[in-house]
Amino acid sequence: MISSKISSNLSLACFVATILLLASNMHCQAHLSSTFYAKTCPTGLSTIKSAVNAAISREKRMAASLIRLHFHDCFVQGCDASLLLDDTSSFTGEKTELQNFGSVRGFSVIDDVKSKVEKICPGVISCADILAVAARDASVAVSGPTWTVKLGRRDSTSASKDLAEANLPLFFASLDTLIAGFGNKGLSERDMVALSGSHTLGQARCVTFRDRLYNNNTNINASFRTTRRRRCPDIGAGGDDNLAPLDLVTPNSFDNNYYKNLLQKKGLVSSDQVLFSGGSTDSLVTEYSKNRNLFYSDFAAAMIKMGDIEPLTGSSGLIRKFCNVAN
């Protein structure tokens, strides 16, 4: 009987230990909820949507910029709005990192959204959540997919240029490097190819695609190369900031033409064209080029998954009053 009691106690102890272990390993996303602000700021999401729609009505390119902000934020320290922080005496922020400097934009739009949200619900909605919601609303505003955004992220108190340099994919990255980089964030090859489809929107600076135009690579359409060289002269001739659309067909509409361009060797930057260059992602590019609905579905799923990257929740971080300052 004593032996039976000891065995029972051991079983109970093992059960409790297992529960605690599972709880300790539970992903932070368990703390996020699509209804997080339903009671504390019921008009918050509609306020964000109105401000985002107004910004995109003024400038169509802003849709791409807002999606890009969320992506570049989540890949560094997780989805914590660290990208929005200005430099301080204690850290150098992420805005001047190679992949961000002169490229990420839309900060004033986020500041405007935050100001409007603060007026109706002061100290409630985080800048990190504003970035996540704005990305979704930006997609919808230009006929792209929608998805349910999970909310409850809090804002970081610091940023890191070094971490940005280590984690953001480079415009000349190889396919293997891209796969590894996305994999480090818990994103699959399918997620990566789907998320890359956001380059169906927006523009890129000459400095990011010049090498592709002048390196004698055969993996580029000849007429496309000639056309793009007109606005992007060879190194030493200036024009670094000259812009070209990432999707030469419909640069202001969210569709699957990006993938069709890759099939024709008309990807603007090298890190796009490597997705269709005889490697493991060729089949995905072909799939998405033929099936827009599949692309939309996979893009939405990947955006939700990306939004789950290391969020600050509960008592971690804070709710910034101004998105560029860790107040």
C-alpha positions, 0 to 999 in steps of 0.5 A, a space after each residue: 500500500 505504501 508502495 502504491 502511494 509512492 507510485 501515485 505521488 511520483 505519477 502526480 509529480 511527473 504530470 505536474 512537471 510535464 505541465 510546467 515544462 509545456 507551459 515554459 516552452 509555450 510560444 509567446 503567440 499564446 498571449 496574442 488575441 485578435 480581440 485584445 483591444 475589444 474592450 480597452 479601445 473598441 474603435 482603435 482598429 477602425 481608426 488605424 484603418 482610416 488613417 492608413 487608407 488616407 495615407 495610401 490615397 495620397 501616395 499609392 507607394 505607401 502601401 508597400 512601405 507600410 508592409 515593409 516596415 512590419 517585415 523589417 521590424 519583426 526580423 530584428 528583436 521580434 515584432 516590437 517596433 524597435 525599428 521606429 526608435 531614433 538613436 539615443 546616447 545608449 544605442 544606435 537604432 536600426 534606421 541607418 542599417 544598410 537594408 533600412 537606410 534610404 529604403 524604409 519609409 512611412 515613419 510619419 504615417 505611423 506617427 500620425 496613426 499613433 497620434 490619432 489612436 492616443 487621442 481616443 485611447 491613450 496608453 493602450 495600443 502599442 506601436 508594434 501592433 499599429 505596424 502589424 495592423 497597418 501592414 494588413 490594412 495597406 494590403 487590403 487598400 491595394 486589392 491584396 489579401 486580408 488576414 486576422 491580426 493577432 494583437 497584444 504586442 508591447 514595444 521595446 525600450 531599445 533597438 540595435 543596428 548590429 542585430 539589424 545588420 545580422 538579421 535583415 536579408 540583403 538584396 544580393 543574398 543567395 538562395 541558401 542564405 535567404 532560406 537560412 535567414 528566414 528559417 532562423 525566424 521560424 519561417 519555411 521556404 514557402 513562407 519566404 517565397 510568399 512573403 517575397 511576393 510583397 515586392 509586387 508593390 513598391 520601388 527600389 533604389 538603383 544602388 540595390 539593383 545596379 550590380 544585377 544590371 552590369 555584372 554580365 549575369 545571364 539570368 536577366 532578360 536582355 531588354 529588361 536590362 537595357 530599359 533599367 540601365 537608362 535610369 540606373 547608370 553604372 557605378 561612379 556615374 551617380 543615380 544611386 537614389 533613382 527609383 524603379 518599380 519592383 513589379 514593372 507591370 502593376 507596381 501599385 496593385 497587389 497581385 501575382 505579376 511579381 512571380 510572372 516577372 521572375 519566370 521571364 527573368 525580370 526580377 529587379 533585385 538579385 534576391 528576388 530573381 534567385 527565387 527562380 534560378 534553378 533552385 528549390 523554390 522554382 516550383 513555388 514561384 511557378 505555382 504562385 504565377 499560375 494561382 493568385 488565390 493560392 499566393 494570397 492564402 499563403 501570403 496571409 498565413 505567412 504574415 500571421 506567422 511572421 507577426 508571431 516572431 518573439 513578441 513582447 507581451 504581459 509586463 515586458 516592454 511598454 506602450 510608447 506614447 511616441 513611436 520614435 522614443 522609448 518613453 
